[in-house]
């Protein structure tokens, strides 16, 4: 039984990043670094997908997604029937 190592994609919105270094400081695997005052994934192969960088970013400038996983189709707010209780499954 061989498990393949998961890999993660780092989406950085450079326009939103102010280079505060919080995401770099919280990354347990030193994946992230600053270059020209903006964060980038210096060692993406080391990422374990903990998403601490995403959670701690005060400007929502970074997102982490697992590669090879199909993202669920997002719904537009106008597609949701708000008369149905939130615990009910929206179709």
Residue frames as a rotation matrix with the C-alpha (Angstrom) as fourth column:
UNK 1
0.582 0.813 0.000 0.00
0.813 -0.582 0.000 0.00
0.000 0.000 -1.000 0.00
UNK 2
-0.563 -0.826 -0.026 1.88
0.821 -0.563 0.093 3.04
-0.092 0.032 0.995 -1.22
UNK 3
0.566 0.716 -0.408 0.48
0.676 -0.687 -0.268 6.47
-0.473 -0.124 -0.873 -0.48
UNK 4
-0.035 -0.528 0.849 1.43
0.835 -0.482 -0.266 9.23
0.549 0.699 0.457 -2.83
UNK 5
-0.589 -0.259 -0.765 2.56
0.691 -0.653 -0.310 12.45
-0.420 -0.711 0.564 -1.16
UNK 6
0.558 0.823 0.103 0.02
0.795 -0.496 -0.348 15.22
-0.235 0.276 -0.932 -1.47
UNK 7
-0.671 -0.717 0.185 1.14
0.741 -0.647 0.182 18.38
-0.010 0.259 0.966 -3.20
UNK 8
0.262 0.756 -0.600 -0.29
0.766 -0.541 -0.346 21.84
-0.586 -0.369 -0.721 -2.78
UNK 9
-0.105 -0.169 0.980 -0.71
0.812 -0.584 -0.014 24.91
0.574 0.794 0.199 -4.93
UNK 10
-0.304 -0.087 -0.949 0.00
0.744 -0.644 -0.180 28.34
-0.595 -0.760 0.261 -3.46
UNK 11
0.168 0.419 0.892 -2.09
0.822 -0.560 0.109 31.20
0.545 0.715 -0.438 -4.79
UNK 12
-0.351 -0.379 -0.856 -0.64
0.779 -0.626 -0.042 34.56
-0.520 -0.682 0.515 -3.79
UNK 13
0.644 0.554 0.528 -2.46
0.726 -0.661 -0.192 37.79
0.243 0.507 -0.827 -4.53
UNK 14
-0.334 -0.938 -0.094 0.56
0.928 -0.309 -0.208 40.06
0.167 -0.157 0.974 -4.72
UNK 15
-0.344 0.260 0.902 -1.57
0.117 -0.942 0.316 43.19
0.932 0.214 0.293 -4.91
UNK 16
0.717 0.681 0.147 -3.04
-0.110 -0.098 0.989 42.34
0.688 -0.725 0.004 -1.51
UNK 17
0.495 -0.600 -0.628 0.24
0.840 0.515 0.170 41.27
0.221 -0.612 0.759 0.13
UNK 18
0.894 -0.199 0.401 1.85
-0.251 -0.965 0.082 43.99
0.371 -0.174 -0.912 2.21
UNK 19
0.125 -0.932 -0.340 4.89
0.020 0.345 -0.938 41.89
0.992 0.110 0.062 3.12
UNK 20
0.530 0.169 0.831 4.09
-0.748 -0.368 0.552 41.69
0.399 -0.914 -0.069 6.83
UNK 21
-0.458 -0.824 -0.333 5.96
-0.624 0.565 -0.540 38.33
0.633 -0.039 -0.773 7.10
UNK 22
-0.061 0.499 0.864 3.27
-0.931 0.284 -0.229 36.72
-0.360 -0.819 0.448 9.29
UNK 23
0.877 0.435 -0.203 2.68
-0.480 0.791 -0.380 33.82
-0.004 0.431 0.903 6.88
UNK 24
0.235 -0.889 -0.393 6.43
-0.322 0.311 -0.894 33.22
0.917 0.337 -0.213 6.60
UNK 25
-0.513 -0.456 0.727 6.80
-0.795 -0.066 -0.603 33.17
0.323 -0.888 -0.328 10.38
UNK 26
0.113 0.673 0.731 3.93
-0.850 0.447 -0.281 30.69
-0.515 -0.589 0.623 10.92
UNK 27
0.620 0.107 -0.777 4.93
-0.639 0.644 -0.421 28.22
0.455 0.758 0.468 8.18
UNK 28
0.709 -0.321 0.628 6.23
-0.431 0.509 0.745 25.12
-0.559 -0.799 0.223 10.01
UNK 29
0.561 -0.473 0.679 8.15
0.647 0.762 -0.003 23.87
-0.516 0.442 0.734 6.95
UNK 30
-0.125 -0.617 -0.777 9.70
-0.031 -0.780 0.625 27.19
-0.992 0.102 0.078 5.81
UNK 31
0.018 0.257 0.966 7.92
0.919 0.376 -0.117 26.95
-0.393 0.890 -0.230 2.48
UNK 32
0.784 0.459 0.418 7.33
0.588 -0.765 -0.262 30.67
0.199 0.451 -0.870 2.15
UNK 33
-0.311 -0.857 -0.411 9.75
0.859 -0.438 0.264 33.57
-0.406 -0.271 0.873 1.82
UNK 34
0.670 0.457 -0.585 9.67
0.202 -0.871 -0.448 37.24
-0.714 0.182 -0.676 0.91
UNK 35
-0.378 -0.723 0.579 11.04
0.870 -0.062 0.490 38.56
-0.318 0.689 0.652 -2.35
UNK 36
-0.793 0.007 0.610 10.85
0.300 -0.866 0.400 42.26
0.531 0.500 0.684 -3.20
UNK 37
-0.864 0.401 0.303 8.53
-0.493 -0.558 -0.667 42.76
-0.098 -0.726 0.680 -0.23
UNK 38
0.196 0.947 -0.254 5.99
-0.962 0.237 0.139 40.12
0.192 0.217 0.957 -1.33
UNK 39
-0.024 -0.145 0.989 5.47
-0.549 0.829 0.108 36.51
-0.835 -0.541 -0.099 -0.24
UNK 40
0.250 0.118 -0.961 6.14
-0.891 0.416 -0.181 33.61
0.378 0.902 0.209 -2.59
UNK 41
0.922 0.091 0.375 6.45
-0.235 0.902 0.361 29.83
-0.306 -0.421 0.854 -2.28
UNK 42
0.155 -0.963 -0.220 10.21
-0.985 -0.169 0.044 29.29
-0.079 0.210 -0.975 -2.18
UNK 43
-0.896 -0.444 -0.024 9.91
-0.444 0.896 -0.009 25.54
0.025 0.003 -1.000 -1.48
UNK 44
-0.035 0.998 -0.043 6.38
-0.990 -0.029 0.139 24.41
0.137 0.047 0.989 -2.49
UNK 45
0.011 -0.014 -1.000 7.40
-0.277 0.961 -0.017 20.75
0.961 0.277 0.007 -2.47
UNK 46
-0.873 -0.404 -0.274 7.82
0.158 0.297 -0.942 20.92
0.462 -0.865 -0.196 1.33
UNK 47
-0.505 0.742 0.442 4.25
-0.808 -0.586 0.061 22.14
0.304 -0.326 0.895 1.96
UNK 48
-0.977 0.198 -0.085 2.16
0.215 0.889 -0.403 19.87
-0.004 -0.412 -0.911 4.21
UNK 49
-0.446 0.855 0.265 -1.11
0.251 -0.165 0.954 21.74
0.859 0.492 -0.142 3.59
UNK 50
-0.543 0.209 -0.813 -1.62
0.838 0.074 -0.541 22.96
-0.053 -0.975 -0.215 7.15
UNK 51
0.100 0.580 0.809 -2.90
0.695 -0.622 0.361 26.30
0.712 0.526 -0.465 5.79
UNK 52
0.178 -0.101 -0.979 -1.49
0.890 -0.408 0.204 28.27
-0.420 -0.907 0.017 8.74
UNK 53
-0.852 -0.520 -0.061 -0.27
0.429 -0.759 0.489 30.88
-0.301 0.390 0.870 6.28
UNK 54
-0.553 0.729 0.403 -3.74
0.347 -0.238 0.907 31.24
0.757 0.642 -0.121 4.80
UNK 55
0.350 0.727 -0.590 -5.41
0.831 0.049 0.554 31.42
0.432 -0.684 -0.587 8.21
UNK 56
0.098 -0.420 -0.902 -2.94
0.835 -0.459 0.304 33.95
-0.541 -0.783 0.306 9.65
UNK 57
-0.717 -0.398 0.573 -2.75
0.673 -0.612 0.416 36.31
0.185 0.683 0.706 6.67
UNK 58
-0.426 0.573 -0.700 -4.48
0.405 -0.572 -0.714 39.52
-0.809 -0.587 0.012 7.75
UNK 59
-0.390 0.212 -0.896 -5.05
-0.660 -0.743 0.111 40.56
-0.642 0.634 0.430 4.13
UNK 60
0.478 0.591 0.650 -6.33
-0.048 0.757 -0.652 37.23
-0.877 0.280 0.390 2.71
UNK 61
0.328 -0.459 -0.826 -3.48
-0.896 -0.429 -0.117 37.39
-0.300 0.778 -0.552 0.19
UNK 62
-0.700 -0.642 -0.314 -2.67
-0.703 0.698 0.140 33.66
0.129 0.319 -0.939 0.13
UNK 63
0.530 0.823 0.205 -4.67
-0.825 0.556 -0.098 30.50
-0.195 -0.118 0.974 -0.54
UNK 64
-0.691 -0.692 0.209 -3.59
-0.642 0.721 0.263 26.86
-0.332 0.048 -0.942 -0.40
UNK 65
0.520 0.828 -0.211 -5.24
-0.835 0.439 -0.332 24.20
-0.182 0.349 0.919 -2.59
UNK 66
-0.047 -0.483 0.875 -4.43
-0.159 0.868 0.470 20.52
-0.986 -0.117 -0.117 -2.86
UNK 67
-0.453 -0.188 -0.871 -3.34
-0.873 -0.104 0.477 19.64
-0.180 0.977 -0.117 -6.38
UNK 68
-0.896 0.079 -0.437 -5.37
-0.161 0.860 0.484 17.02
0.414 0.504 -0.758 -8.19
UNK 69
-0.631 0.743 -0.224 -8.50
0.616 0.304 -0.726 17.53
-0.471 -0.596 -0.650 -6.09
UNK 70
-0.493 0.534 0.687 -11.53
0.582 -0.385 0.716 18.71
0.647 0.753 -0.121 -8.00
UNK 71
-0.987 0.144 -0.067 -12.99
-0.057 -0.717 -0.695 21.84
-0.148 -0.682 0.716 -6.46
UNK 72
-0.299 0.947 0.116 -16.73
0.811 0.317 -0.492 21.83
-0.502 -0.053 -0.863 -5.78
UNK 73
-0.415 0.234 0.879 -18.74
0.664 -0.583 0.468 23.99
0.623 0.778 0.087 -8.12
UNK 74
-0.900 0.049 -0.434 -19.43
0.308 -0.633 -0.710 27.26
-0.310 -0.772 0.555 -6.35
UNK 75
0.004 0.965 0.262 -22.89
0.997 -0.024 0.073 28.67
0.077 0.261 -0.962 -6.17
UNK 76
-0.681 -0.051 0.730 -23.84
0.156 -0.985 0.076 32.21
0.715 0.166 0.679 -6.84
UNK 77
-0.939 0.330 -0.099 -25.73
0.032 -0.203 -0.979 33.83
-0.343 -0.922 0.179 -3.96
UNK 78
-0.380 0.839 -0.389 -28.68
-0.909 -0.416 -0.011 34.32
-0.171 0.350 0.921 -6.30
UNK 79
-0.334 0.201 -0.921 -28.88
-0.440 0.831 0.341 30.53
0.833 0.519 -0.189 -6.79
UNK 80
-0.918 -0.062 -0.391 -29.51
0.297 0.546 -0.783 29.84
0.262 -0.835 -0.483 -3.09
UNK 81
0.067 0.987 0.147 -33.09
0.196 -0.157 0.968 29.64
0.978 -0.036 -0.204 -1.84
UNK 82
-0.803 -0.478 0.356 -32.91
-0.175 -0.382 -0.907 31.60
0.570 -0.791 0.223 1.41
UNK 83
0.109 0.900 0.422 -36.36
-0.904 -0.086 0.418 30.43
0.412 -0.428 0.804 2.49
UNK 84
0.616 -0.005 -0.787 -34.91
0.117 0.990 0.085 26.96
0.779 -0.144 0.611 3.18
UNK 85
0.939 -0.285 0.191 -33.35
-0.249 -0.182 0.951 26.53
-0.236 -0.941 -0.242 6.64
UNK 86
0.278 -0.920 -0.277 -29.50
-0.954 -0.232 -0.188 26.50
0.109 0.316 -0.942 6.56
UNK 87
-0.329 -0.424 0.844 -29.34
-0.593 0.788 0.165 22.92
-0.735 -0.446 -0.511 7.84
UNK 88
0.675 0.582 0.453 -31.25
0.049 0.577 -0.815 21.73
-0.736 0.572 0.361 4.76
UNK 89
-0.350 -0.823 0.447 -29.20
0.538 0.214 0.815 20.72
-0.767 0.526 0.368 1.76
UNK 90
0.234 0.357 -0.904 -29.32
-0.499 -0.754 -0.427 23.30
-0.834 0.551 0.002 -1.01
UNK 91
0.397 -0.026 0.917 -29.61
0.608 0.757 -0.241 21.80
-0.688 0.653 0.316 -4.48
